[in-house]
Amino acid sequence: MGNQSTLNLANLSAGVYIIKIYTNSGFVVKKLIKQ
């Protein structure tokens, strides 16, 4: 733990996005809702 990244979402249109985050121990899938 302790690692941090930033995503610039300013150019994304409003909607629902599925994000897959790869880590050293595998990956995590998250749902992102931009209004």
mmCIF entry with sequence, helices, sheets and N, C-alpha, C, O atoms, coordinates in Angstrom:
data_MODEL
# 
_entry.id   MODEL 
# 
_entity.id                         1 
_entity.type                       polymer 
_entity.pdbx_number_of_molecules   1 
# 
_entity_poly.entity_id                      1 
_entity_poly.type                           'polypeptide(L)' 
_entity_poly.nstd_linkage                   no 
_entity_poly.nstd_monomer                   no 
_entity_poly.pdbx_seq_one_letter_code       MGNQSTLNLANLSAGVYIIKIYTNSGFVVKKLIKQ 
_entity_poly.pdbx_seq_one_letter_code_can   MGNQSTLNLANLSAGVYIIKIYTNSGFVVKKLIKQ 
_entity_poly.pdbx_strand_id                 A 
# 
loop_
_entity_poly_seq.entity_id 
_entity_poly_seq.num 
_entity_poly_seq.mon_id 
_entity_poly_seq.hetero 
1 1  MET n 
1 2  GLY n 
1 3  ASN n 
1 4  GLN n 
1 5  SER n 
1 6  THR n 
1 7  LEU n 
1 8  ASN n 
1 9  LEU n 
1 10 ALA n 
1 11 ASN n 
1 12 LEU n 
1 13 SER n 
1 14 ALA n 
1 15 GLY n 
1 16 VAL n 
1 17 TYR n 
1 18 ILE n 
1 19 ILE n 
1 20 LYS n 
1 21 ILE n 
1 22 TYR n 
1 23 THR n 
1 24 ASN n 
1 25 SER n 
1 26 GLY n 
1 27 PHE n 
1 28 VAL n 
1 29 VAL n 
1 30 LYS n 
1 31 LYS n 
1 32 LEU n 
1 33 ILE n 
1 34 LYS n 
1 35 GLN n 
# 
_struct_asym.id          A 
_struct_asym.entity_id   1 
# 
_struct_sheet.id               AA1 
_struct_sheet.type             ? 
_struct_sheet.number_strands   2 
_struct_sheet.details          ? 
# 
_struct_sheet_order.sheet_id     AA1 
_struct_sheet_order.range_id_1   1 
_struct_sheet_order.range_id_2   2 
_struct_sheet_order.offset       ? 
_struct_sheet_order.sense        anti-parallel 
# 
loop_
_struct_sheet_range.sheet_id 
_struct_sheet_range.id 
_struct_sheet_range.beg_label_comp_id 
_struct_sheet_range.beg_label_asym_id 
_struct_sheet_range.beg_label_seq_id 
_struct_sheet_range.pdbx_beg_PDB_ins_code 
_struct_sheet_range.end_label_comp_id 
_struct_sheet_range.end_label_asym_id 
_struct_sheet_range.end_label_seq_id 
_struct_sheet_range.pdbx_end_PDB_ins_code 
_struct_sheet_range.beg_auth_comp_id 
_struct_sheet_range.beg_auth_asym_id 
_struct_sheet_range.beg_auth_seq_id 
_struct_sheet_range.end_auth_comp_id 
_struct_sheet_range.end_auth_asym_id 
_struct_sheet_range.end_auth_seq_id 
AA1 1 GLY A 15 ? THR A 23 ? GLY A 15 THR A 23 
AA1 2 GLY A 26 ? LYS A 34 ? GLY A 26 LYS A 34 
# 
loop_
_atom_site.group_PDB 
_atom_site.id 
_atom_site.type_symbol 
_atom_site.label_atom_id 
_atom_site.label_alt_id 
_atom_site.label_comp_id 
_atom_site.label_asym_id 
_atom_site.label_entity_id 
_atom_site.label_seq_id 
_atom_site.pdbx_PDB_ins_code 
_atom_site.Cartn_x 
_atom_site.Cartn_y 
_atom_site.Cartn_z 
_atom_site.occupancy 
_atom_site.B_iso_or_equiv 
_atom_site.pdbx_formal_charge 
_atom_site.auth_seq_id 
_atom_site.auth_comp_id 
_atom_site.auth_asym_id 
_atom_site.auth_atom_id 
_atom_site.pdbx_PDB_model_num 
ATOM 1   N N  . MET A 1 1  ? 0.838   -1.186 0.000   1.00 0.00 ? 1  MET A N  1 
ATOM 2   C CA . MET A 1 1  ? 0.000   0.000  0.000   1.00 0.00 ? 1  MET A CA 1 
ATOM 3   C C  . MET A 1 1  ? 0.878   1.242  0.000   1.00 0.00 ? 1  MET A C  1 
ATOM 4   O O  . MET A 1 1  ? 2.093   1.159  0.175   1.00 0.00 ? 1  MET A O  1 
ATOM 5   N N  . GLY A 1 2  ? 0.246   2.398  -0.199  1.00 0.00 ? 2  GLY A N  1 
ATOM 6   C CA . GLY A 1 2  ? 0.990   3.627  -0.184  1.00 0.00 ? 2  GLY A CA 1 
ATOM 7   C C  . GLY A 1 2  ? 1.211   4.210  -1.565  1.00 0.00 ? 2  GLY A C  1 
ATOM 8   O O  . GLY A 1 2  ? 1.585   5.377  -1.682  1.00 0.00 ? 2  GLY A O  1 
ATOM 9   N N  . ASN A 1 3  ? 0.991   3.431  -2.616  1.00 0.00 ? 3  ASN A N  1 
ATOM 10  C CA . ASN A 1 3  ? 1.130   3.959  -3.967  1.00 0.00 ? 3  ASN A CA 1 
ATOM 11  C C  . ASN A 1 3  ? -0.136  4.712  -4.331  1.00 0.00 ? 3  ASN A C  1 
ATOM 12  O O  . ASN A 1 3  ? -1.242  4.330  -3.948  1.00 0.00 ? 3  ASN A O  1 
ATOM 13  N N  . GLN A 1 4  ? 0.052   5.798  -5.084  1.00 0.00 ? 4  GLN A N  1 
ATOM 14  C CA . GLN A 1 4  ? -1.093  6.613  -5.466  1.00 0.00 ? 4  GLN A CA 1 
ATOM 15  C C  . GLN A 1 4  ? -0.888  7.113  -6.878  1.00 0.00 ? 4  GLN A C  1 
ATOM 16  O O  . GLN A 1 4  ? 0.218   7.507  -7.245  1.00 0.00 ? 4  GLN A O  1 
ATOM 17  N N  . SER A 1 5  ? -1.949  7.101  -7.676  1.00 0.00 ? 5  SER A N  1 
ATOM 18  C CA . SER A 1 5  ? -1.915  7.638  -9.024  1.00 0.00 ? 5  SER A CA 1 
ATOM 19  C C  . SER A 1 5  ? -3.106  8.561  -9.202  1.00 0.00 ? 5  SER A C  1 
ATOM 20  O O  . SER A 1 5  ? -4.111  8.443  -8.500  1.00 0.00 ? 5  SER A O  1 
ATOM 21  N N  . THR A 1 6  ? -2.984  9.478  -10.147 1.00 0.00 ? 6  THR A N  1 
ATOM 22  C CA . THR A 1 6  ? -4.053  10.427 -10.429 1.00 0.00 ? 6  THR A CA 1 
ATOM 23  C C  . THR A 1 6  ? -4.464  10.285 -11.886 1.00 0.00 ? 6  THR A C  1 
ATOM 24  O O  . THR A 1 6  ? -3.618  10.182 -12.774 1.00 0.00 ? 6  THR A O  1 
ATOM 25  N N  . LEU A 1 7  ? -5.770  10.280 -12.121 1.00 0.00 ? 7  LEU A N  1 
ATOM 26  C CA . LEU A 1 7  ? -6.301  10.248 -13.479 1.00 0.00 ? 7  LEU A CA 1 
ATOM 27  C C  . LEU A 1 7  ? -6.946  11.590 -13.788 1.00 0.00 ? 7  LEU A C  1 
ATOM 28  O O  . LEU A 1 7  ? -7.716  12.110 -12.981 1.00 0.00 ? 7  LEU A O  1 
ATOM 29  N N  . ASN A 1 8  ? -6.636  12.154 -14.953 1.00 0.00 ? 8  ASN A N  1 
ATOM 30  C CA . ASN A 1 8  ? -7.287  13.382 -15.391 1.00 0.00 ? 8  ASN A CA 1 
ATOM 31  C C  . ASN A 1 8  ? -8.533  12.985 -16.178 1.00 0.00 ? 8  ASN A C  1 
ATOM 32  O O  . ASN A 1 8  ? -8.432  12.439 -17.277 1.00 0.00 ? 8  ASN A O  1 
ATOM 33  N N  . LEU A 1 9  ? -9.699  13.259 -15.617 1.00 0.00 ? 9  LEU A N  1 
ATOM 34  C CA . LEU A 1 9  ? -10.962 12.873 -16.239 1.00 0.00 ? 9  LEU A CA 1 
ATOM 35  C C  . LEU A 1 9  ? -11.665 14.055 -16.889 1.00 0.00 ? 9  LEU A C  1 
ATOM 36  O O  . LEU A 1 9  ? -12.832 13.942 -17.264 1.00 0.00 ? 9  LEU A O  1 
ATOM 37  N N  . ALA A 1 10 ? -10.985 15.178 -17.031 1.00 0.00 ? 10 ALA A N  1 
ATOM 38  C CA . ALA A 1 10 ? -11.612 16.393 -17.538 1.00 0.00 ? 10 ALA A CA 1 
ATOM 39  C C  . ALA A 1 10 ? -12.141 16.219 -18.964 1.00 0.00 ? 10 ALA A C  1 
ATOM 40  O O  . ALA A 1 10 ? -13.156 16.819 -19.318 1.00 0.00 ? 10 ALA A O  1 
ATOM 41  N N  . ASN A 1 11 ? -11.474 15.415 -19.780 1.00 0.00 ? 11 ASN A N  1 
ATOM 42  C CA . ASN A 1 11 ? -11.878 15.276 -21.180 1.00 0.00 ? 11 ASN A CA 1 
ATOM 43  C C  . ASN A 1 11 ? -12.894 14.168 -21.412 1.00 0.00 ? 11 ASN A C  1 
ATOM 44  O O  . ASN A 1 11 ? -13.336 13.965 -22.543 1.00 0.00 ? 11 ASN A O  1 
ATOM 45  N N  . LEU A 1 12 ? -13.272 13.449 -20.361 1.00 0.00 ? 12 LEU A N  1 
ATOM 46  C CA . LEU A 1 12 ? -14.260 12.381 -20.514 1.00 0.00 ? 12 LEU A CA 1 
ATOM 47  C C  . LEU A 1 12 ? -15.667 12.953 -20.525 1.00 0.00 ? 12 LEU A C  1 
ATOM 48  O O  . LEU A 1 12 ? -15.976 13.875 -19.770 1.00 0.00 ? 12 LEU A O  1 
ATOM 49  N N  . SER A 1 13 ? -16.512 12.407 -21.376 1.00 0.00 ? 13 SER A N  1 
ATOM 50  C CA . SER A 1 13 ? -17.919 12.781 -21.377 1.00 0.00 ? 13 SER A CA 1 
ATOM 51  C C  . SER A 1 13 ? -18.600 12.172 -20.167 1.00 0.00 ? 13 SER A C  1 
ATOM 52  O O  . SER A 1 13 ? -18.108 11.206 -19.583 1.00 0.00 ? 13 SER A O  1 
ATOM 53  N N  . ALA A 1 14 ? -19.742 12.747 -19.793 1.00 0.00 ? 14 ALA A N  1 
ATOM 54  C CA . ALA A 1 14 ? -20.519 12.187 -18.691 1.00 0.00 ? 14 ALA A CA 1 
ATOM 55  C C  . ALA A 1 14 ? -20.958 10.781 -19.065 1.00 0.00 ? 14 ALA A C  1 
ATOM 56  O O  . ALA A 1 14 ? -21.311 10.514 -20.214 1.00 0.00 ? 14 ALA A O  1 
ATOM 57  N N  . GLY A 1 15 ? -20.933 9.889  -18.090 1.00 0.00 ? 15 GLY A N  1 
ATOM 58  C CA . GLY A 1 15 ? -21.344 8.515  -18.343 1.00 0.00 ? 15 GLY A CA 1 
ATOM 59  C C  . GLY A 1 15 ? -20.783 7.574  -17.307 1.00 0.00 ? 15 GLY A C  1 
ATOM 60  O O  . GLY A 1 15 ? -20.212 7.991  -16.299 1.00 0.00 ? 15 GLY A O  1 
ATOM 61  N N  . VAL A 1 16 ? -20.960 6.293  -17.577 1.00 0.00 ? 16 VAL A N  1 
ATOM 62  C CA . VAL A 1 16 ? -20.480 5.244  -16.680 1.00 0.00 ? 16 VAL A CA 1 
ATOM 63  C C  . VAL A 1 16 ? -19.291 4.565  -17.349 1.00 0.00 ? 16 VAL A C  1 
ATOM 64  O O  . VAL A 1 16 ? -19.363 4.180  -18.515 1.00 0.00 ? 16 VAL A O  1 
ATOM 65  N N  . TYR A 1 17 ? -18.213 4.425  -16.613 1.00 0.00 ? 17 TYR A N  1 
ATOM 66  C CA . TYR A 1 17 ? -16.991 3.820  -17.122 1.00 0.00 ? 17 TYR A CA 1 
ATOM 67  C C  . TYR A 1 17 ? -16.584 2.665  -16.219 1.00 0.00 ? 17 TYR A C  1 
ATOM 68  O O  . TYR A 1 17 ? -16.798 2.710  -15.007 1.00 0.00 ? 17 TYR A O  1 
ATOM 69  N N  . ILE A 1 18 ? -16.006 1.647  -16.803 1.00 0.00 ? 18 ILE A N  1 
ATOM 70  C CA . ILE A 1 18 ? -15.440 0.531  -16.056 1.00 0.00 ? 18 ILE A CA 1 
ATOM 71  C C  . ILE A 1 18 ? -13.922 0.662  -16.158 1.00 0.00 ? 18 ILE A C  1 
ATOM 72  O O  . ILE A 1 18 ? -13.367 0.723  -17.255 1.00 0.00 ? 18 ILE A O  1 
ATOM 73  N N  . ILE A 1 19 ? -13.261 0.704  -15.005 1.00 0.00 ? 19 ILE A N  1 
ATOM 74  C CA . ILE A 1 19 ? -11.813 0.894  -14.964 1.00 0.00 ? 19 ILE A CA 1 
ATOM 75  C C  . ILE A 1 19 ? -11.162 -0.357 -14.387 1.00 0.00 ? 19 ILE A C  1 
ATOM 76  O O  . ILE A 1 19 ? -11.558 -0.838 -13.325 1.00 0.00 ? 19 ILE A O  1 
ATOM 77  N N  . LYS A 1 20 ? -10.175 -0.872 -15.084 1.00 0.00 ? 20 LYS A N  1 
ATOM 78  C CA . LYS A 1 20 ? -9.408  -2.016 -14.588 1.00 0.00 ? 20 LYS A CA 1 
ATOM 79  C C  . LYS A 1 20 ? -8.043  -1.497 -14.150 1.00 0.00 ? 20 LYS A C  1 
ATOM 80  O O  . LYS A 1 20 ? -7.297  -0.929 -14.947 1.00 0.00 ? 20 LYS A O  1 
ATOM 81  N N  . ILE A 1 21 ? -7.726  -1.700 -12.874 1.00 0.00 ? 21 ILE A N  1 
ATOM 82  C CA . ILE A 1 21 ? -6.487  -1.204 -12.281 1.00 0.00 ? 21 ILE A CA 1 
ATOM 83  C C  . ILE A 1 21 ? -5.576  -2.394 -12.015 1.00 0.00 ? 21 ILE A C  1 
ATOM 84  O O  . ILE A 1 21 ? -5.914  -3.281 -11.231 1.00 0.00 ? 21 ILE A O  1 
ATOM 85  N N  . TYR A 1 22 ? -4.424  -2.408 -12.668 1.00 0.00 ? 22 TYR A N  1 
ATOM 86  C CA . TYR A 1 22 ? -3.461  -3.495 -12.485 1.00 0.00 ? 22 TYR A CA 1 
ATOM 87  C C  . TYR A 1 22 ? -2.505  -3.151 -11.350 1.00 0.00 ? 22 TYR A C  1 
ATOM 88  O O  . TYR A 1 22 ? -1.990  -2.035 -11.277 1.00 0.00 ? 22 TYR A O  1 
ATOM 89  N N  . THR A 1 23 ? -2.273  -4.115 -10.468 1.00 0.00 ? 23 THR A N  1 
ATOM 90  C CA . THR A 1 23 ? -1.339  -3.943 -9.360  1.00 0.00 ? 23 THR A CA 1 
ATOM 91  C C  . THR A 1 23 ? -0.338  -5.092 -9.392  1.00 0.00 ? 23 THR A C  1 
ATOM 92  O O  . THR A 1 23 ? -0.434  -5.985 -10.234 1.00 0.00 ? 23 THR A O  1 
ATOM 93  N N  . ASN A 1 24 ? 0.614   -5.063 -8.481  1.00 0.00 ? 24 ASN A N  1 
ATOM 94  C CA . ASN A 1 24 ? 1.597   -6.147 -8.398  1.00 0.00 ? 24 ASN A CA 1 
ATOM 95  C C  . ASN A 1 24 ? 0.956   -7.467 -8.007  1.00 0.00 ? 24 ASN A C  1 
ATOM 96  O O  . ASN A 1 24 ? 1.481   -8.531 -8.335  1.00 0.00 ? 24 ASN A O  1 
ATOM 97  N N  . SER A 1 25 ? -0.171  -7.413 -7.312  1.00 0.00 ? 25 SER A N  1 
ATOM 98  C CA . SER A 1 25 ? -0.814  -8.639 -6.833  1.00 0.00 ? 25 SER A CA 1 
ATOM 99  C C  . SER A 1 25 ? -2.027  -9.038 -7.666  1.00 0.00 ? 25 SER A C  1 
ATOM 100 O O  . SER A 1 25 ? -2.774  -9.929 -7.261  1.00 0.00 ? 25 SER A O  1 
ATOM 101 N N  . GLY A 1 26 ? -2.244  -8.408 -8.810  1.00 0.00 ? 26 GLY A N  1 
ATOM 102 C CA . GLY A 1 26 ? -3.388  -8.750 -9.656  1.00 0.00 ? 26 GLY A CA 1 
ATOM 103 C C  . GLY A 1 26 ? -4.032  -7.487 -10.194 1.00 0.00 ? 26 GLY A C  1 
ATOM 104 O O  . GLY A 1 26 ? -3.347  -6.531 -10.554 1.00 0.00 ? 26 GLY A O  1 
ATOM 105 N N  . PHE A 1 27 ? -5.371  -7.493 -10.247 1.00 0.00 ? 27 PHE A N  1 
ATOM 106 C CA . PHE A 1 27 ? -6.060  -6.302 -10.721 1.00 0.00 ? 27 PHE A CA 1 
ATOM 107 C C  . PHE A 1 27 ? -7.392  -6.149 -10.004 1.00 0.00 ? 27 PHE A C  1 
ATOM 108 O O  . PHE A 1 27 ? -7.929  -7.092 -9.423  1.00 0.00 ? 27 PHE A O  1 
ATOM 109 N N  . VAL A 1 28 ? -7.909  -4.914 -10.068 1.00 0.00 ? 28 VAL A N  1 
ATOM 110 C CA . VAL A 1 28 ? -9.187  -4.567 -9.456  1.00 0.00 ? 28 VAL A CA 1 
ATOM 111 C C  . VAL A 1 28 ? -10.023 -3.889 -10.527 1.00 0.00 ? 28 VAL A C  1 
ATOM 112 O O  . VAL A 1 28 ? -9.498  -3.093 -11.306 1.00 0.00 ? 28 VAL A O  1 
ATOM 113 N N  . VAL A 1 29 ? -11.316 -4.189 -10.582 1.00 0.00 ? 29 VAL A N  1 
ATOM 114 C CA . VAL A 1 29 ? -12.226 -3.547 -11.519 1.00 0.00 ? 29 VAL A CA 1 
ATOM 115 C C  . VAL A 1 29 ? -13.158 -2.640 -10.723 1.00 0.00 ? 29 VAL A C  1 
ATOM 116 O O  . VAL A 1 29 ? -13.776 -3.072 -9.751  1.00 0.00 ? 29 VAL A O  1 
ATOM 117 N N  . LYS A 1 30 ? -13.252 -1.379 -11.143 1.00 0.00 ? 30 LYS A N  1 
ATOM 118 C CA . LYS A 1 30 ? -14.097 -0.397 -10.464 1.00 0.00 ? 30 LYS A CA 1 
ATOM 119 C C  . LYS A 1 30 ? -15.019 0.274  -11.471 1.00 0.00 ? 30 LYS A C  1 
ATOM 120 O O  . LYS A 1 30 ? -14.662 0.453  -12.636 1.00 0.00 ? 30 LYS A O  1 
ATOM 121 N N  . LYS A 1 31 ? -16.204 0.641  -11.009 1.00 0.00 ? 31 LYS A N  1 
ATOM 122 C CA . LYS A 1 31 ? -17.140 1.398  -11.834 1.00 0.00 ? 31 LYS A CA 1 
ATOM 123 C C  . LYS A 1 31 ? -17.014 2.872  -11.470 1.00 0.00 ? 31 LYS A C  1 
ATOM 124 O O  . LYS A 1 31 ? -17.034 3.229  -10.292 1.00 0.00 ? 31 LYS A O  1 
ATOM 125 N N  . LEU A 1 32 ? -16.883 3.727  -12.484 1.00 0.00 ? 32 LEU A N  1 
ATOM 126 C CA . LEU A 1 32 ? -16.764 5.162  -12.288 1.00 0.00 ? 32 LEU A CA 1 
ATOM 127 C C  . LEU A 1 32 ? -17.950 5.832  -12.963 1.00 0.00 ? 32 LEU A C  1 
ATOM 128 O O  . LEU A 1 32 ? -18.236 5.569  -14.131 1.00 0.00 ? 32 LEU A O  1 
ATOM 129 N N  . ILE A 1 33 ? -18.636 6.695  -12.232 1.00 0.00 ? 33 ILE A N  1 
ATOM 130 C CA . ILE A 1 33 ? -19.759 7.449  -12.787 1.00 0.00 ? 33 ILE A CA 1 
ATOM 131 C C  . ILE A 1 33 ? -19.363 8.917  -12.817 1.00 0.00 ? 33 ILE A C  1 
ATOM 132 O O  . ILE A 1 33 ? -19.104 9.518  -11.774 1.00 0.00 ? 33 ILE A O  1 
ATOM 133 N N  . LYS A 1 34 ? -19.318 9.496  -14.022 1.00 0.00 ? 34 LYS A N  1 
ATOM 134 C CA . LYS A 1 34 ? -19.015 10.921 -14.155 1.00 0.00 ? 34 LYS A CA 1 
ATOM 135 C C  . LYS A 1 34 ? -20.286 11.634 -14.571 1.00 0.00 ? 34 LYS A C  1 
ATOM 136 O O  . LYS A 1 34 ? -20.918 11.267 -15.561 1.00 0.00 ? 34 LYS A O  1 
ATOM 137 N N  . GLN A 1 35 ? -20.658 12.651 -13.816 1.00 0.00 ? 35 GLN A N  1 
ATOM 138 C CA . GLN A 1 35 ? -21.895 13.396 -14.109 1.00 0.00 ? 35 GLN A CA 1 
ATOM 139 C C  . GLN A 1 35 ? -21.610 14.641 -14.906 1.00 0.00 ? 35 GLN A C  1 
ATOM 140 O O  . GLN A 1 35 ? -22.532 15.385 -15.240 1.00 0.00 ? 35 GLN A O  1 
# 
